Amino acid sequence: MDLLKILRSFEELLFEAMTWLYFYPRTMLRIIARPISTMAYSDREEGQPEDQRYDDSLSPPVLLIITLVIANAVGWAVHAPQPAGAASLSKMIFDSQQNLLMFRCLLFGLTPLVVTLTLLRKQGQVVSRKTLRRPFYAQCYLASPVALTVSLGLMTVQRNTPGFMALGLAVILASTAWLLTAETRWMARHLKTSLVRAAVMAASAIVRALFYMLLILLPVALV
């Protein structure tokens, strides 16, 4: 009986992993091509019964985690160097793929959290797990392609040649511009405000998220 349960667990695991091969690129392409409609899709799915959500895609947190696993794998495959003169805490993070994955999840989860908190406060809503969940999940969709492109861009910059550095910076800037545009449209839609005001709020939220990232990165770089 126990053996049957184990086999069924492996069966479900295998099926789920194989579906990722199809739904991962499909979901990413939907986000890149139609970010706002994909975020609206996430909002609708969160209103469905739990066992019916994201039946034709990957859930936002799962998508973001898989994206960061891919970024880790690419960094390992290309032997992305550690930061020069890395401190002991930095070495502890970069020497372990598990630690690096958790650290990247923390960093790239900050922007969805900060933007979500900004939206809720502008709407005058009480911040709770219930009110956070729907917009945060939608923001995880938006963060996934950004996490991949920024990670790849930083790896390219670390090659330390002018051509690679220029290419990496261009990728990061293009990704940031795409994120700002999508966040502006999302803010304008949810807050019923002008694109100019929405752009200011979106830019402010992204800058705050970057500031919080720096607060985390500084001790890692120095300790």
N, C-alpha and C positions, 0 to 999 in steps of 0.2 A: 504493500500500500504506500509506504513511504517512497519507494522507488518510483511508483507511478506519479506521485506528487512532484518529485524532483524532475522527472522527464517532462511533465506538463509545464513546469516552471521554465525549463530550458526551451520548450516549444514556444512559449509566449515570448521569452527573451529573444530567441532567434527571429521570430516573426516581427517583433517590434524593431529590432536592429535592421532587418532587411527593408522595412518600410521607410526607415530614415534615409536610405540611399535614394529613394524617390522623392519623399516629401521635403528633405532638407533643401536641395537646389530649387525645387518648385516654390517653396515658401520664401526663400531668399530672393528669387527673381520677382515674386509678387511684391515684396517689400520695396525693392529697388525701383521697380517700374511704377508702382501705385502705393506709395507709403501711407497716404491718408485713408484710402479705402481698405487697406490691409489692417490698419489700426482700428477702423470702424468694425471690421470683421471680428477682431479680437474682442471688442466691446460686446458685440452680439453673442459671441460664443460664451462669454462669462455669464450671460443670462440663461444659458442652457443647463439642463441637468448635467452633473459632473461626468457621467459616463458617456455623454454625447458631445462633449466639447472637442473642438479641433480634430474632427474625424477625417478631414481632408487636408490636414496640414500638421505642422509641429506646434506644440504650445510655446508661447514666447520664452519662458525661462529655459525650457529644454533646448530651444533653438540657440539661445545665447550661450548656454553651457557647451553645446556641441561645437559652436563656432570657436570658442576659446580653446577647446580640446584640439581643434584643427590648427589654430594658431600656434599652440604649444608644439604640436607634431611637426609643423613646418619649421619652427625655430630649432627644434632638435635635429631635423634632417639637414638643414643648411648650416648647422653648427654656429648659430647666432652667438656672438661673443658676449660674455658678461661685461657690464660697465667697467671701464678702466678703474683700477684701484678700489674694487668693490669692498665694502665693509663686511663685517662678519654676518650681520643680519641679512644683508643683500645676498651674500654667498649661500646662506641657509635657504633662502627662497629660490634662487636660481639653480641651485644644485639638485633640487627635488622637483620633478614634474608635477607632483601632487600639490606641493606648496605653491608653485608658480601658477597653477590653475586656480587655486583658491584666491591667490592674490589678485590675479587678473579679473576673476569674478567680482571681487570687492571693488576694484577700480572702475570697471566698466558698468557695474551696477549703480554707481553713484549718480550718473547723469539721469537715468530713468527715475531714480528716487527724488532728486532735487527738482526736476521738471514736474513730477507728479505733485510734490508738496507745494510748488508754486501755483499750480492750477487749482488745487483744493483751497488754498488760502485766498486766491483771487475770487473763487466762487463762494467764499464764506462758509465752506463745509468744515465740520469737525473732522480732524485727522484721526482715523482709526484703521484697523486692519481691513475692515469692510469697505471703507471709502477709498483706501489706498489701492486695493487689489486691481480693480478694473483699469484705471489709467496706468498703473505701474506695469501691468502685463502688456498693454499697448505700447508703452515706451520700450519694453524689452525687445519687441519686434524692431523698433527703430534703431535700437542700440546694436543689434546683431551685425548688420553689414558694416557699421562704423567700427565695431570692435575688430572685425576681420581686416578691413582696409588699413586702419591705424596701426594694428599690430604688424602687418606686412610692410607698411611704410616705414615703421621704426626699424625693422630688421634690415630693410634696404639702406636706410641712412647709416646703420652701423657698419656697412661695408667700407666706409671711410674713403671712398673715391668720389671725385666731383660729380661724375655722371650718376652714380647710384644715389648720392646724397640729394641731388636735384630731383631725381625721379621719386625718391621716398617722400621728400617734402611736398612735391606736387600731388602725390596720392593723398597725403594727410590733409592738405588744404582743400582738395576737391571733396574729400569725405566730410570735412567740417562744413563746407558750404552747403553740401547736400543736406546735412543734419539741420543746419540753421534754417534752411528753406522749409523743410518738412515740419520742424517745430513751430515755425511762424504760422504756417497754414493750420496746424493742429490747434494752436492757441487761439487763433482768430475764429476758428469754427466753434470751439467749446466755450469761449468767453464772449462771443458775439461782439467782437471789437474789430478795429481797423487793422490792416496788415502792418502798418507802421508801428502801432502800439504793441501788436503781437510780436513783431520782430525785436523790439526793445526788451520785452519780457523774456522771450526765448534766448536772446543773446545774454541777458543778465543771468538767467538760470544756468546756461552752459558755462559762463565764466565762473560762477560760484562752484559748480561741480569741478571745474579744473582747479580751483583754489583748494577745495577739499582733497583732491587728488595729491596736490603738492604737499599738503599737511601730512598725508600718509607717506608720501615718497621721501620726504626729507629725513625723517628718523631712519628709514630703511637705508638711505644712502650714507648716513653718518654713524649709525650704531655698529 
